């Protein structure tokens, strides 16, 4: 049996050590609440300080089976709660423990923190299918 994985890793700067502490406290609170939830809010990723505890950069990465949509929801909530602005982009990779024809790929997302919305994304699987169907795709 094959195991499928989604992997990602990105940094988000939140502006101050106080905001970083608030972000970590929010994440830990949501993680605790998720333990009994049918639809966990922050499953599939981990949040940690990238720099020293007095820094303002946080590292978001998968915890074996990543959930890209959960990251987007959490980042949008952080943007609202901490009044973040600017853009955040991250890539993800799809892998499998065994060779499978449809098991590998990836993509990327861009989030406008100030507007509180995802503004763009791409999927290598969808791009490849479109290209092989003769559709006009940007290289």
C-alpha positions as CSV (number, residue, x, y, z in Angstrom):
1,X,0.0,0.0,0.0
2,X,1.3,3.5,-0.9
3,X,1.4,6.4,1.5
4,X,0.8,9.9,0.1
5,X,2.4,13.0,1.6
6,X,2.1,16.8,1.2
7,X,5.2,18.7,2.3
8,X,5.7,22.4,2.7
9,X,7.9,24.9,4.6
10,X,7.7,28.7,4.7
11,X,8.4,31.6,6.9
12,X,6.0,34.4,8.0
13,X,7.2,37.6,9.6
14,X,4.6,39.0,12.0
15,X,6.3,42.3,12.9
16,X,7.2,42.0,16.6
17,X,8.1,39.4,19.2
18,X,4.8,40.2,20.9
19,X,2.9,39.3,17.8
20,X,4.9,36.2,17.4
21,X,4.0,35.1,21.0
22,X,0.3,35.8,20.3
23,X,0.5,33.8,17.1
24,X,2.1,30.8,18.9
25,X,-0.5,31.1,21.7
26,X,-3.3,31.1,19.2
27,X,-1.9,28.1,17.4
28,X,-1.4,26.2,20.6
29,X,-5.0,27.0,21.8
30,X,-6.4,25.9,18.5
31,X,-4.3,22.7,18.5
32,X,-5.6,21.9,22.0
33,X,-9.2,22.5,20.9
34,X,-8.7,20.4,17.8
35,X,-7.9,17.2,19.7
36,X,-11.6,16.4,20.0
37,X,-12.9,18.1,16.8
38,X,-14.3,16.3,13.8
39,X,-12.9,19.0,11.5
40,X,-9.6,20.2,13.1
41,X,-8.6,23.8,12.3
42,X,-4.9,23.5,12.5
43,X,-4.1,19.9,11.7
44,X,-1.4,19.1,9.2
45,X,1.2,21.7,10.1
46,X,3.4,23.0,12.9
47,X,4.2,26.6,13.9
48,X,7.5,27.4,15.6
49,X,9.9,30.3,16.1
50,X,12.4,30.4,13.3
51,X,14.7,32.7,15.1
52,X,15.3,33.3,18.8
53,X,12.3,33.5,21.1
54,X,12.6,37.3,20.9
55,X,12.3,37.3,17.1
56,X,9.3,37.9,14.9
57,X,9.7,35.2,12.3
58,X,7.7,32.0,12.5
59,X,8.2,28.8,10.6
60,X,5.2,27.0,9.2
61,X,5.9,23.4,8.0
62,X,4.1,20.1,7.6
63,X,4.0,17.5,10.3
64,X,4.3,14.5,8.0
65,X,0.9,14.8,6.2
66,X,0.6,18.5,5.4
67,X,-2.7,20.3,5.0
68,X,-2.3,23.3,2.6
69,X,-5.9,24.5,3.1
70,X,-5.4,24.5,6.9
71,X,-2.3,26.7,6.5
72,X,-4.2,29.2,4.4
73,X,-7.1,29.4,6.9
74,X,-4.7,29.9,9.8
75,X,-2.6,32.5,8.0
76,X,-5.7,34.4,7.1
77,X,-6.8,34.3,10.7
78,X,-3.4,35.5,11.8
79,X,-3.5,38.3,9.3
80,X,-6.9,39.4,10.8
81,X,-5.9,38.9,14.5
82,X,-2.5,40.5,14.2
83,X,-3.3,43.1,11.5
84,X,-0.7,41.8,9.1
85,X,0.0,43.2,5.7
86,X,2.1,42.3,2.6
87,X,2.2,39.0,0.7
88,X,3.0,35.5,1.9
89,X,3.8,32.8,-0.7
90,X,4.6,29.2,-0.2
91,X,5.1,26.1,-2.3
92,X,4.1,22.5,-1.5
93,X,5.2,19.2,-2.8
94,X,3.1,16.0,-3.3
95,X,5.0,12.8,-2.9
96,X,4.3,9.1,-2.5
97,X,6.1,6.2,-0.8
98,X,5.7,4.2,-4.0
99,X,5.8,5.0,-7.7
100,X,2.3,5.9,-8.8
101,X,1.3,7.8,-12.0
102,X,-0.8,10.4,-10.2
103,X,1.1,10.7,-7.0
104,X,3.7,13.4,-7.6
105,X,3.3,17.1,-8.2
106,X,3.0,20.3,-6.2
107,X,2.0,23.9,-6.4
108,X,2.2,27.3,-4.8
109,X,-0.1,29.8,-3.1
110,X,0.1,33.6,-2.7
111,X,-1.9,35.2,0.1
112,X,-2.5,39.0,0.4
113,X,-2.4,39.4,4.2
114,X,-3.7,43.0,4.1
115,X,-6.7,42.1,1.9
116,X,-7.2,38.8,3.9
117,X,-7.5,36.6,0.9
118,X,-5.7,34.1,-1.3
119,X,-4.8,35.9,-4.6
120,X,-3.3,33.2,-6.7
121,X,-2.3,29.6,-6.9
122,X,-0.9,27.1,-9.3
123,X,-0.9,23.3,-9.5
124,X,1.7,21.4,-11.5
125,X,-0.8,18.6,-12.1
126,X,-3.4,20.9,-13.6
127,X,-0.7,22.8,-15.5
128,X,0.6,19.6,-17.0
129,X,-2.8,18.3,-17.9
130,X,-3.7,21.6,-19.7
131,X,-0.4,21.6,-21.5
132,X,-0.8,18.0,-22.7
133,X,-4.4,18.9,-23.9
134,X,-2.9,21.6,-26.1
135,X,-4.2,24.5,-24.0
136,X,-2.2,27.8,-23.9
137,X,-0.2,27.7,-20.7
138,X,2.5,30.1,-19.5
139,X,5.9,28.5,-19.1
